[in-house]
Amino acid sequence: MWGKTFDSVAWGWPAPCAGDGTIVLASLLYSTTGEGLDSTWRSVPMNISGSPPGRYYRPELDVVRFLAFLLVFLTHTLPHGGEPRVTAVLKGFAPLFYNAATACSFGLSLFFTLSAFLICELLLREKQASGTVRVNQFYIRRILRIWPLYYLGLALGLGFAFPAGGDRSTLVGMGWYAVFQGAWYNTLYTTLNTPSGPLWSVSVKHCCRKTMYGFSAALIVAANAWLFFLGQNHVTYARIWNNTFVQFENFAAGILLCLVLRTWLPKMAAWTRLLVFLGAGLCWMEAAALVQSNTLVVEAPGSWQLMGHYALASVGSVLILIAFLGIEAGVLPRWGVYLGRISFGLYVYHGFAIYIAKRFLFAPVASYASPLILAKGLTTLGLDVVMAAISYRFFETPFLKMKQRHAVIPTEPVSGG
């Protein structure tokens, strides 16, 4: 149940492992050509109105972070097919429901795309402001944001696993996770069956910071070549999803969006944004349909289905960012902005919230057809929010303050609240 997850960026979520090194290089090469750094770019600043010069904070992206988390939460709590009573109740609408449940997993794709977009944007701004990119400072900031909560999540996962009947293989898997190789452990062996299992996506991000350098086009080619190979060899969808290389397309999409928007911030009417958002949803629904047969995900999709699946996931993620970028801060729900700011904690703790609710609070509620299933879901989400809020206030905030000391471009709200 812990197999599919998400994660995110320089704003609060862990930035994509597979992306950081590539994004650093792409940003440096792009900025040294002078493109995107001329008077045209300066005339359309992307920082929110009222923020001090040099600060980059866009609250609408906090809302996107929460949306991405909520989608991942749903993909871990909704049935994905084969639930007889749900199918009986929904009848002909069952395939559409299960398709939507599968599409929720693209919250992970959205996190990766947003992460790449923000890191690229911040590095280009740093290059413009200081004339260089201090790579060592960049990695210090990432470590201070990611490592403390990541390792706390792993430690808590060990504490939960063994009283619940965990075996020695769990300890081996945790060893892989501890050196940011969780994605490869899940790909080569099996999904880590603990509440911290979703942290594999943090390792997708972190490992590639050190090893992956190249351009967006190369990432897209690499991702699709790998998808074609996996499809030809009938690798199961679950193993493909956990594979680091197949996520490259999302990182490339975020980088390309950043470079395109260097001279343009979307200014659209509300109805236009809604259409773009609905277009993203259609892309994701079609992507899910490519790997789904009736109510179940195909165990081993073909190469072309996989390539279309991940391409549409990336396009949908880009469309969501376009739909949100430029929305005035005054129309955004304050609770949505706040939940986006604590979204890394929501991600880390949601597995524990699911475990606690399932084992201790709603143990008899085993069927998705139970009338208590909605109460179970809302209680689980509420428990997750409480844990993440406490963690953000008392555990993460000291590290965030240290992180800001190394920032060239501040990314926190002016109030710091």
N, C-alpha and C positions, 0 to 999 in steps of 0.2 A: 504493500500500500504506500510505501514511502518512495517508490521509484521515481515519479516525475516531479520535478520542482522547477524553481526559478531563481532569480536573483538580480543584482543591479549595480550602482556606480558612485561617482565622485560626489555624490549629493548625499549619500547616506547608505546606499546599498553597495555591496562589494562590486567592484567593476569587473567586467568579464576578463577572466584569465586569458582566454584565447585572444583577447583583444588588446590588452594594454600595451604590450611591446609594439604591436603593429600600429596601434593608434599613435603612440609616441613618434614612431618613425614617419608615418604619413603626415602628421602635423608639422614636424620639422621640415620635411621636404616641401610641403605645400607652402609654408610660410616663407621659406627662403627664396621662393620664386617671386615673392612680392604680390602674388595674386591673392585677392581677398583681404588685403591690408591697405587698400588705397582709400581715397576720400569717399568713394561710394559706400564702402563698408562702414566708415565712421558715421556716415549720415543716417544710417539705419541701425542704431545700437540695439542689441538684444537684451540688455539688462532692463529690469523693471523700472518704470518711471518712479522717480523719487529716491532711487538707490544712489549711493555715492559713486563717483566715477571709479571705474576699475572693478567694482563689485559685480558679480554675476549671480543673480538669484531670481529664478522664475517660479513662483508658487504653483503655476498650472502644472509644472512637471512633478511637483509633489503629489498632486492629484493623480497624475498618470502612474506614479509609483504605487499608490494605494490601489488603483484599478488593476494594475498588473498583479499585485499580491492577491487581491480578492479573486481574480481569475484562477490563480494557482490554488488558493484555498478551496475553491469550488471543485477543481479537478481532483483534489484529494478527498473530497467528501461526497461528491455525486456519483451515482452508479454509471458505469461506462458500457453497459450492455449485459445481457444474461440475467437480468433481475426479473423473474417471472411476473410478480405481482405488479411491478411498475409497468411492464410491457402490457399486461392485461388491462390496466387502467387507461393507459395512453392510447392503446390500440394502434391505429394507423399513424399517429403522431410519434410513436416510440422511436423510429429511426431518426427523426428530426431532433428529438430530445437527446438521444445518445450522441448524435453528431455534434450538437452544441456542447455537450459535456466534454467531448474530445477536444473541441476547439478551445475550451477554457485553458488547456495546457499551453496554449501559445502566450499566456501571460509570461512564461519564461522567455520566449522570443522577444517580447516587448521589453523585458528587463535588459536583455543583452543589447538590443538596438539602442535603447535610451542610454545605457551605460557608454557605449561607443560614441554616441552623439555628444554627450556631455564632456567626456574626457577629451575628445578632439577639440571641442569648443574652448575648454579651459586652457588647453596647451597652446592653442593658437593665440589666445588672449595674453597668455604669459609671455609668449614670444614677442608679441607686439609691445607689451608694457615694459619688458626688461631687456629685450634684444636677444634673449636666449631662453632655453628651457632647461631648468635645473633638474635633471633626471633623478639625482639622488634624493632631492626634496620631494619629488613626485612619489617615489616609492616609500619614503617615510610617511607621507600622508596616507597612502593606501594601507600600509601596515597598521597605522594607528586606528584607521577606520575599521579594518576587517579582522585582524588577528584577535583582539581581545574577546569580542563577542563570538567569533567563530570557534575558538578553543573552549570558551565557556560552554557553548552548545555541544561540542564533542564530549566534554567532561560530564555534562548532565546526561547525555545519551548513554554513556557507560553506566552511570548510576541507575538509569531506568532499565537498561537492557538485562542486566544479570539477575536482579530480583524477579524479573518477568520470565526467566527461563532462558536467557541468552547463553550461547555456547562459545567455545574458544574461537570459532570462525569470526564471531563478532569482534573480538579483540584484534584479530588479524586485519579485518576490514577497517577498524578504527586506526590502525597503524598506517594504512594507505591514506586515509582521510587526513591524518595528522601531518603528512608531507604533501598535502594538496593533490593527491592522486585518487580521490574518491570516484571521479567519473570513470577512470580506467578500471578501478576495482569492480564497479558495477557492470562495465562492459565485458571484462574478461571473466568474471566469476559470477557473482549474483548481487542482487540489490541488498544493501545493508538494512536489515530489518530492525531498526531502532528509530525512536522519534527524531534523531539527528540525521537520519538517512537523507533527507532532502538537501543537506549541505553539500552533496556532490556537485551542485551547480556552482558553488563558490570555488571549488577546485578547477572547474572548467575555466573560470576566469583567471585564477591566480597562476596556474602552471604556465599558461601561454604568455604571460607577461614576460617570462624569462626566455622563452624559446621561439616565439613566433614573430618574425619581422617580415614585412612585405607590404604590398599595396592591396587596396580593396578589390581590384579586379582579380588579383592572384588568389585572394581569399575565396572569392566566388567560384573561380575555376577549381580550386582545391576542394572546396566543399562538394561541388557537384560531381567531380571525378570520384571522390570517396563514396558519395551516395550511389553513384552508378555501380561501383565495385561491390558495395554491400548488397545492393539489390540483385546483382547478378549471382551473388553467392548465397542468396536466400537467408540472409541474417535476419533475426527476428526484430520486430519493430521496437520492442523494449530495449534491446541492446543498442540499436541505432540511436534511439533517443538520448541515451547516456553517453554517446560517443562525442568526444571533444571536437573533432574535426568537422562534424556536420553542422556545428553552430557557427562556423566562420561566416556564413552568408548573413547572419543577423548583425555581426560586428561590421561587416563591409557596408551593410545598409545604413547603419548609424553614422559611419565615417562619411559616406557619400552625401547623406542628408546634411551633415554639418557643413561640408564644403559648398554645397549648393546654396544653403541659407546664409552664407557669409555676407551676402548683399541683399537679403530679403527675409523679412519676418512676416509670416502669414497674417494678413489683415483681411478677414472674411466676415460676411454676415453670419448670424447665428444659424440660419437655415443651410448655408453652404457648409459650415462646419459639421452640421448634423448629417448632411449627405456624405461628406468625406468619412465621417465616423461609421455610417452604415456601410459604405464601401469597404472599409476595413473589416467589418463583421462578415460581409459576403465573401471576402477573400479567405478569411479563416474558416468559414463554414465549408467552402469549396475545398480548401486544403484538407480539412478533416475528412470530407467525403472521399477524397482520393485514396485514403488508406483504410476506409471502412466499408464493410459489406453488411448491409441490413443494419443490425444493431451492434455489431462487434468490430473491433479493429482487426484488420487482416494480420495474421501472425507474421508473415514475411512478404511485404509488398514488393512489387517490381521496381526496377531502377527508375523508370520514367515517372511512376507514381510518386516515388520518394523525392525526386528532383522537383516535381511540381508542388508537392506538399510543402517542402521547406522554402521554396521560392515565394509561394503565396503567403506563407507565414511571415516572411520578411517584409513583403509588400504591405500586408495588413498592419504590421507594426509601424512602418513608416507613415502610413496614412493616419494612424491614431495620433502620432506625434504632431503631424501637420494640423490635424483637427484641433488639438489643444494649444499649440504654440501661439502666443499672441492674445490669448483670452485675458481680459482685464481682471486684475486681482480682486476688484470689488465684487465680481459676480461669482467668485469661487466660494464654495462652502468652507468655513474655517476648520470644521472637523475633518474634511477631506484633506486639506493641506497638512494638518497636524498628523493624521494617520499616515500620510505619505512620508513625513519626516521620520517617523518611527518605524518605517516599513521594513528595515533590515531586521529589527527585533521581531516584528510580526512574522517575518519569514523564518527566523531561527527558532522561534518558540511555537510555531503553529503545529508542528508535529507532536510536541509535548501536550499542547492543549487538546488535540485530537485523541491522544492516548489517554489522558486523564478523564475526559468526558466519556469515552467509550468504556473504559475499564471500571471507573468508580461512580460516575454520575448517572449514566444512562446504560448500564450494563444489560438490562433486559431488552433494550430497544435495538434489536439486531436487524430488523427488516426495514428497508427503505419505504415500505408501504405503511409503516406504523404512523398513527396520528401524531406521535411525539417527535417525529424525525425533524420537523422544523424547529421545535424547541431545542432539540439536541444541537442542531447546526448553529443557532443563534447563541446558545450558551457557550459552545466551543469557541466561536468567534469572539464573544465577550471576554472569555477567559484569556484568550490570546492577546487581546488589546490591553488588558490589565497587566499581564506579565511584561509586554513590550514597553508600556508606559513607565512602569517601575524601573525596568532595565535602562531605558533611555535617560531617565532622570538621575539615577543614582550610580549606574555602572558605566554607561557610554559617555555621558557628558564630560567627565574629566579627560577622557581620551580625545574627544572632539575638540576640547579647548587646546590640548597639546597639538592636535592636527592643524588648527588654525594658525598657530605660531609659525608653521612652515608653509603657509599659503601665500602665494604671490597674488592670486586673484581670489579674494574672499568669496565664499559661496553660502554663507549663513545669512538669514534675514537680518536686517539692520537692528531690530530689537533684540536679536539673539534668543528670543523666546521659543 
